[in-house]
Amino acid sequence: MNNQKLLETVADISFIAGERKYFSGDSRADVSNFVFWANQFEKENFNTNWDEVDYRILIEKFTENKLSDSLR
């Protein structure tokens, strides 16, 4: 997996979480989750053709689902 792409995905997930004012109460756990989620997103979308799929829409939906799940 491309390290740069993974780092960009972590940054995107973190940015989206910040926009949504997400905070579980444990910042270290949140960071760990964001890294884990970024790895998961990259693995799930390894073969995605980004010329055909809107990355921004997909990463936002993915992150929103993860944030919702983590608050349950």
Phi and psi in degrees as a GROMACS rama.xvg file:
@    title "Ramachandran Plot"
@    xaxis  label "Phi"
@    yaxis  label "Psi"
@TYPE xy
-69.4701  118.643  ASN-2
-59.7241  -41.3089  ASN-3
-60.841  -44.0038  GLN-4
-63.6981  -41.9614  LYS-5
-62.2944  -43.6517  LEU-6
-63.2018  -39.0535  LEU-7
-64.6345  -37.6465  GLU-8
-67.7378  -41.0481  THR-9
-59.9499  -44.1937  VAL-10
-63.0883  -42.4957  ALA-11
-63.2538  -45.4153  ASP-12
-62.1191  -43.9169  ILE-13
-62.7466  -42.3215  SER-14
-62.657  -46.0566  PHE-15
-62.7821  -43.7703  ILE-16
-60.3642  -41.784  ALA-17
-64.0022  -42.2809  GLY-18
-58.785  -35.5815  GLU-19
-86.0174  3.19429  ARG-20
56.4805  37.6565  LYS-21
-76.9183  131.648  TYR-22
-157.181  119.537  PHE-23
-78.8018  -15.099  SER-24
107.528  -10.3005  GLY-25
-135.308  98.2265  ASP-26
-62.4852  -34.7002  SER-27
-67.3292  -40.2153  ARG-28
-65.1594  -39.3359  ALA-29
-61.7961  -47.204  ASP-30
-60.0528  -44.9783  VAL-31
-59.9894  -43.5653  SER-32
-62.4623  -42.8036  ASN-33
-61.7821  -40.5105  PHE-34
-65.8435  -45.025  VAL-35
-60.7782  -46.1053  PHE-36
-62.7613  -39.1051  TRP-37
-62.6071  -43.3302  ALA-38
-59.7285  -44.8532  ASN-39
-61.8939  -46.6557  GLN-40
-58.9965  -45.9311  PHE-41
-64.0682  -40.2999  GLU-42
-66.3489  -43.9312  LYS-43
-64.2493  -28.9696  GLU-44
-113.123  22.4526  ASN-45
-54.5533  -40.7105  PHE-46
-101.173  11.9626  ASN-47
-68.6652  133.425  THR-48
-87.7455  102.889  ASN-49
-72.3687  -6.3688  TRP-50
-78.4232  -19.3046  ASP-51
-107.479  -18.9709  GLU-52
-120.22  135.514  VAL-53
-79.2076  108.591  ASP-54
-56.6327  -47.3082  TYR-55
-59.6474  -43.4338  ARG-56
-64.5278  -43.6263  ILE-57
-66.9806  -43.2966  LEU-58
-69.1101  -34.7997  ILE-59
-65.7253  -46.3082  GLU-60
-63.0722  -45.8614  LYS-61
-57.3596  -49.1106  PHE-62
-65.5529  -43.8385  THR-63
-59.9394  -40.1719  GLU-64
-63.6016  -42.9234  ASN-65
-65.3393  -42.6412  LYS-66
-63.8495  -43.3566  LEU-67
-61.6801  -44.8627  SER-68
-62.1753  -36.8933  ASP-69
-74.1529  -18.9529  SER-70
-88.6552  -3.75294  LEU-71
